[in-house]
């Protein structure tokens, strides 16, 4: 009879059994990769706490941590909404919605993320501002001066770089998360929708109260992995001069020429954040599996 893989097998690979030698079996299945990360963290703490150059680099670079966290949290929240809407459009019976959703997903997934960040921040946002200004002028022409003044008051220079970076990350990750939501919704059996409809629920009510809660539960680990990936990819917004930890590290290295201290410190900071978040995702996944 086949046995289900353990949680350790899921994370670090299949378990290797040594007949008659349980110690060797435990030794071979020990997560040595995690021990390596612990040693790197201990080494980094020792270096930063004992060397003045690294202390100075850390004190300077940590100023970008709040910006990195803020951009990641807001962008991920917006990307979740965009992904849910695009995922629902992707599987909609409406031809227009289905094609629009597919068009958005395929276009965004077909362009490198760095190019998308430049395009959305420096081309798309100014184009939207120009369109709002034109709409405001039209509103003034038809006698709606109050609303027209609001649209005309928006200027391209008034849109902060942080907002542009958030929009770029949200739109980019929304396409990837749309496929996650689509897969999660389609993983729920058709009988669930039919049972909800037989109870008198509308399609919207069935989706909201029956399908989506189960789908989100199934895709929660995948959403967590996307959040971890966004933490790393948030470093790309440094090309817009957003003062996240990557940009601050670049400024410190360019000013002091201490490249080793700057980039070693930022590498350890990203590694620490990603490992902590990955362990949190694995904990949530184990809890969901235990409840099942």
N, C-alpha and C positions, 0 to 999 in steps of 0.2 A: 504494500500500500504506500503511495507516494506521500511524503510529508511536506508541510508548508515550510518555506525558508524562514529562518529566524530573522530578527531585526538586525543583528550583526551581519548576517549574510547579505541583507539588502543593502547595507551601507558600505561594507568593505569587501564583498565578494563571497564566494561559496566557502563553507566551512570544510577544512581538511581534517580528516580523522586519521589518527595513528593508533593502530590496534595495540593494546597492551601498554601504551605509554600516554596516559592522560596529560601529563605535564607538557610533553612535546606537542600534543594537540592544542592545549591552551596557548602555548607559546607561539605556535604558527598562526593562530587566529586572533592574536592580540592586535589591536589597532595601532600599529607602529606609526602610521601617518600622523595620528593625533599626538602621539608622544613627540614626534618631530616638531609639530607646531608649538607644543608647550615649551620645548627647548628654545625655539626661536624667540618666543615671547619672553622667556626668562633672560635670554641673552640681550634682547632689546631693552628690557627694563634696567638691566645692569649697566649697559652702555650709556643710556640716557641719564641715569642717576649718578654716574661716576665721571663723565666727561663733560667739560664745560661747553664744548662746541655742539654736542648733541643736545644738551639742555637748552642752549640758546635756540637751536633749530626747532626743537619741540615747542618751546614757548611761543615762537613766532608762528609756526604752522597751525597750532591748535586753534588759532583765531578763526580758521575757516571751517571748523567742525559744525557750528550752528548753521551756517549757510548750506553745507552739504546735507545735513539732516532735514532742513526745511525744504530744500528743493526736492529731495527724494520723496518725502512724505506727501507733499502737495501734488507732485507730478504723478505719483503712484495712485493717489485717490482719483485724480482726473482720468488717468489711463484706465482705471477699473470701470468708470462710467462709460468712457468711450468704447472700451472693449466689450462691455455688456450690450450696448446699443448696436455695435457693429456685428457682434456675434448673433444677436437676435435677427438682425437684418439678413445675415448670411443664410439663415435657415427659414426665412419668411416665405410664405406662399405668394406674397406680392412680388411680381416680376421686377418692378422698379426698385423696391427696397433691396431685394436679393442682389440685383446687379450693382446697385450703388455700394452695398456692403462689400461685395466681392472686389469691386474696382478699388475701393479704399485699401483693403487688405493687401491686394496684390501689388499695388503701386508702392505702398510704404515698405513692404517686405522686399521689394526689388531694388531699393536704393540704399546705399551704405548709410549707416547712422550718422557719421560725421557730416556727410553731404546734406542729409536731411536737417541737421541742426543748423548749418549755415543757411540753408534755403528757407526754412520756416522762420528763423529769427531775423534774417536780413532781407528777405524778399516777401514772404507771405504776410508777416505782421505789418510791414509798411503798406502793402497792397490793401489789407483790410482797413487800415486807418484811412487811406485815401478813399476807399469806398464809403466809409462812414461819413467822411467830410462831404462827399458828393451827395449822399443821402440827406445830410443835414441841410445842404443848400436847397435841395428839392423840397424839404419840409418847410423851409422859410418861404419858398415860392408859393406854396399852397396855403399859407397862413398859419402853420404850426410852428411859430417862432420859438416857443419854449423848448420843444424837443429838438428843433433844428440847431439851437444854440448849444445844446448838450453834445450833439454829434460833431459840430464844428469846433468845440473846445478840445477835442481829442487830437493831440499832435503826436507825430512819430517819436519825437524826442522825449515825450512824457511816458513812454512805455519802458520801464526799467529792463535792464539786461536779465535780471533774475526772472522776471515774468516771461521774457522770450525763451529763456532756457527751460522753464517749466512747461511752456506750451510745446516746445520742440520734443522734450522727453515724453510728455503725455500723449501727443499725437503718434509718435514713433512706437511706443510700447503698447498703445491702444490696439494697434494692428495685430501684434503678437498675442495679446491677451484675448482678442476677439476669437481666435482659434481655440484658445483654452476654454472659454465660455461655451463656444459651439460644441466642442467635444463633450463637455460636462452635461449640457442639456440633452444631447443626443444619446448619452449613456443611460438616461432614464427611460425605462420601458414605456412603450406606447400605451400600455394598459393603465398607467398612472393618470395620463390625460383623459382616457376614456372613462375611468372611474370618477374623476372629478367632474367631467361633463355630465355623467349620469346623475350626479348629486345636485345638478342645477347650476353649477358654476359656469361663468363665461370663460372664454379663452384666456382673457387677461387675468381673471381670478385664479384659474387653474395654474397658470404660469407663475403667478406671484406667490400663492400659498402652498402649492404642491410641488411643482417642478423645480423652481429656482432654489428653494432651501436644500433639496437633495443634491442638486447639481453643484451648488457652492460647497457643500460638504465634501463632495468627491474631488473637486479641483482645488481645494484649499492648499494642499502641499505644492501644487504647481504654481499657484499664485504666490506662495511664499518664496519659491525659487525665483520667480520673476522679480520679486522685491529685492532679493539678494543681488540679482544681476543688475538691477537699476542702481543700487548703491555703487557698484563698480563703474557702470556706464555714466554715472553722474559726473565722473571726472572729465568727460568729454566737453562739458559746458565751459571748461576753462578756456577753450578757444574763443569764447565770447567775452573774455576778461571778467567773468563772474568770479568773485573772490571765494571760491571753495578751497578745500585743502590742497588740491592739485595746483591751482593758480597761485595760492599763497606760497607753496613750496617752490614753484618756479621763480617767483619774485625774490624769495630768500636766496635761492641758488644764484640767480643773476646778480644780486647785489653783493653777496659775500664770496662767490666762487667756491662755496663749500658744497659741491654737488653730492659727495658721498653722504654727508650728514643729512642734507635735505631729502634726498630720494630714498635713503635707507629708512628715515623716520616716516615718510609718507607711505612707503610700502608696508611697514609694520602696522601702521594705523589702519590702512585698508584691510590688511589680513586679519587684524583683530576684530574689526566690525563684521566682516564677512563670516568668519568662523563662528562668532557668537550668534549671528542671525541664522546661520545654517543649523547650528545645534538647536536653536529654538524651533525651526521648521521641523526638524526630525522629532523633537519632543511632541509637537502638535500632531504630527503624523502617527506617532506611536499611540497617543491618547485616542485618536480617532479609530485606529485599528483595534485598540483594546475595547472600546465601546461597541464595535461591531461584533 
